[in-house]
Amino acid sequence: MTDTTTAPAAADPGAGAGRMLLLDDARLADLRSRLDGDLTPQWRRLAEQCDLYRRTAPPAEHPMASITYLGPAAANLALAYRLTGQRHYLEEAWRWISAAVSLDHWGRAHLPDHDLDAGWILHGLSLAYSWLGDDLGPERREALRAKLALQGERLHDFAVESEGGWWSSSWWQNHHWICHTGLATAGYALGVPAWTERAKAAMGTVVDVLPADGSDMEGVVYWRYGVPWLATYLDLLQDAEGLDWWDRCRFLARTFFYRLHQAAPGYEEIVDHGDCHDRRSGHSVALYRILASRYGIGEAQWLADTVAERFFWREAYESGVKPGVLPEAWAELLWYDASVAPVDPATTVAGQAAFEDLGLLTHRTSWDADATLVSFKSSPGGGHTAWDTSRRIDAERGWDTLSAGHHHPDAGSFVLASRGAWLLVDEGYSNKKRAGHHNLVLVDGHGFAGEGRYHVYADAPPDRTADMVDVLAEGGFLHGRARTGRMYPGELGVESLERTLVVMPSGRTVVVDRGRAAEPREWTVLFHADHPTDEVGEPGPDDGAVRRVLRNGRAGAWLTTHAPGAAAEQVVTDVEANPTSSTPSLLVTRRLHTLRVTPPASRDLLAVTTIEPFDAFRPTPPAARLLPELGVDLGAGERVYLAGPDGAIEADGVTARARAVLVAGGRVAVVGATRVEVDGRVLLDGDAELTGVLADEGAR
């Protein structure tokens, strides 16, 4: 690396002085004219955030914890000054800027000067440098310029020298986005083309290789933490160079809907697939605003309004992610576009969705707060695009680009919420990730190959993959088949393991686990909850069913697993993790109450589980019963029929060549069907396979 003891000569002291980033005279005049109009809520947020800085103090010495918050503190105060001209904002901005300038390094516990602290602070202080301009005075301005030049050179050199490893070439994760955006901002502010071109090349690759369906393998918490930086970079690029990459980035164009479908009923909490510190760290009002503006997404504007009015402060003070939502005030103001009318998703967005890249399927009975939600996923590490692309590039260049450490060994797992509470859950954040922390199947007590470490998918062979097939997600029906057998250690001899999950319009759910091994194995089906399950009666002598009831507040569900001779055991699973190496003392813990259902050892597994949600304040009895072959009558006119190995269904008035037939009253949905006859009526007869909801209009 270059000598980092003195500021490099690459930065031009005068560059950036003549033009402010993201602002010009016309935009400033427009913003100022609206501070007591449609921007009143955004101005109030910015003013309150600046007052919070006045009442606190930046660190005099570098703490062991992260100092990322110093960057947005400078940006918020600098914007308030530029909008109002009130000198106290300038002086307060300098108090925070000078604290960052006085530190020899940015970041202490992990990769000083070369990781998240450096990226965050470079971005915020570079905006402040641009916005405050000559009003800082020559001595202060030069001190800030020199520090930005020094830190920018350190970060740039690390990115160049570590190319092919860690964040420098890890296109699918937040460290890459944050550090390159910080570097780009400093480059634009100081006039250093080497930095802006480096960032542009790196982020250009990101824009092109992120999944077009908008899904994020890191999970909602890191979506909320990292994806705003993609928008920040594209905003800067368009402002500084006139390059519009918004349409080029199909990920950003669709990612709001990924986030929307990962919202728990009521929108306040999240589905916590992947590394999630908690269930409340999921909203970025600023990001919703710019997605609404750039792509005309009224639903994003609606959710931004809803969060700002109802959920913002609870997340601000309960979220485990730092620096959190409060410092985004500057972006909330700059990214608000009053021309985009809010649209309630309940009026436009279906309750079922499929995100192919991540193998993610979601179903909700409605968009009401008391709805039932199921989220089910299965894919290779990082999702299909990252898995395939990283292997191709790594083979060509000898690099290591995937960095999917936040993606859990959870292929085939699902979670379930109902009536405002969680019934079946994921573990949240973990350092030593295990399939056994998820609602999955263990084989002789073992989970996935390569587990028990932070990055489960590192060094995995190309064929260690899972996928999701036979997907139906429409009209109140959800069906998917997760194929996960390749994820298990080879010595277990797992020849196949598949989980078919079906959710009906009522929210009643059927889970069918089928597996085969080269020799007899113990197959253990896991169900994790926040609270222990309760036993329900005693099974009959030939019943072969494990019956439990899940309860959490107003939510309840009957859970019945049919697996002849199965033993059931209720145990406690404790998960403990440090979610950030920059703050070694931070600890996140979660206690799971785990139901383990284990049939007698066999080469083959067949377990059929039914889940029947109910109102715990007004409970209704379980109604589900097995039908011949792989059929389930769930009651209330809902029936599920799955094909056996011969691809045929014939039971209870249904005859079909199909992988699944789902009946809800007078409505019928099919998966991979060529012929379907229900109660003597031929609903489908043709050569091409059909997956969808059949119109009730006779033969097709």
Secondary structure, DSSP 8 states (H G I E B T S, - for coil): ----SS--TTS-TTTTSSS-TT--HHHHHHHHHHTTTTTHHHHHHHHHHHHHHHTS---SS--SS--TTHHHHHHHHHHHHHHH--HHHHHHHHHHHHHHHH-S-S-SSSSTTSSHHHHHHHHHHHHHHHHHGGGG-HHHHHHHHHHHHHHHHHHHHHHHHTTTSGGGG-TTSHHHHHHHHHHHHHHHHHT-HHHHHHHHHHHHHHHHHS-TT---TT-HHHHHHHHHHHHHHHHHHHHHH----TTT-HHHHHHHHHHHHTB-TTSSSB---SS-S-SS----HHHHHHHHHHH--HHHHHHHHHIIIIIHHHHHHH--SSS-SGGGHHHHHHT--TTS----GGGTS-SEEEETTTTEEEEES-SSTT-EEEEEE--STT-HHHHHHHHHHHHHH-------TTS-S-TT-EEEEETTEEEE------SSB-GGGSS-EEETTB--TT-SBS-TTTT--TT---EEEEEEEETTEEEEEEE-GGGS-GGG-EEEEEEEEEE-TTS-EEEEEEEEEEEEE-EEEEEEESS--EE-S---TTT-EEEEEEEETTEEEEEEEE-TT-EEEEEEEEEEE---TTSTT--EEEEEEEEEEE---EEEEEEEEEEEEEETTS------EEETTEEEEEETTEEEEE--TTSEEEETTEEEESSEEEEETTEEEEEEEEEEEETTEEEEEEEEEEEEEE-SSS--
